[in-house]
Each structure stands twice: as C-alpha cells, then as structure tokens.
Amino acid sequence: MDFGEVGIAGAATVQTDSTGTLSVTCTTGGAYWISLDGGLHPVAAQRNIQSGLNTLAYDLYKDAARGTVWTAATAPTAGVGTSAAQTITIYGRIAAGLPFALSNGVPFTDTVLVTIIW
C-alpha cells in the first residue's frame, strides 16, 4: 500500500486514503482466515509508519467505508476458497489533524505481516 504524498495543512496532516490488495487461492470449499499484525512500529495498538525517528499513525480497515479497523486483536477475515485467485482489498487511512514532521529524506515505511490459515 502506498499513501503517496501525504497532504499537510500547516503542521498537521489532511486525511489521506489508500488501498492495497492481496490474493488468496484455496481449494474449492476450503475455509481460510486472514489476519494482520501491528506492523514494525506500533505504539499500543496503533500502527505507525516511520522515517528515521519520526512516526505517523495510520490504520488499516476491512471495509471501504473505513468503519472496521483491522488490528491484530480483531477477528480474522474469513473466506471460502473457489480454486481461483480471490482478491482481498485492504483499506488504509492516515487521519486528518495528526502532528506532522517532515521526512529527513527517508520515506515513511512500515511492514505488516499477513497470516493466512487454511
């Protein structure tokens, strides 16, 4: 997932949304579950992207309306295989109004581990 250039208003962020996808292929009728961890830079249950010592909070969601945060503690997303690749969309958001420190030339990044069980 790439948030691109995050907009700022003064020293705070403007809401920035993005999406990413993953593909799951499972035998017909086979159940699977997908979970996401908290990333490499969490503070409590909050995911953060990081550039040097600077961090910026973001969330991943299970739905396009961004109403259900996909945390390591939430129930995994479940599906049933069809023997064809199934695309799962992950919705991301950097909220408006977060304090923002400019990058030191190093992009803000994070790595989230995706676990698929079947």
Buried (B, 14 or more C-beta within 10 A) or exposed (E): EEBEEBBEEEEEBBEBEBEEEEEBEBEEEEEBEBBBBBBBBBEEEBBBBBBEEBBBBBBBBBEEEBEEBBBBEEEBBEBEBBEEEBEBEBBBBBBEEBEBEEBEEEEBEBEBEEEBEE
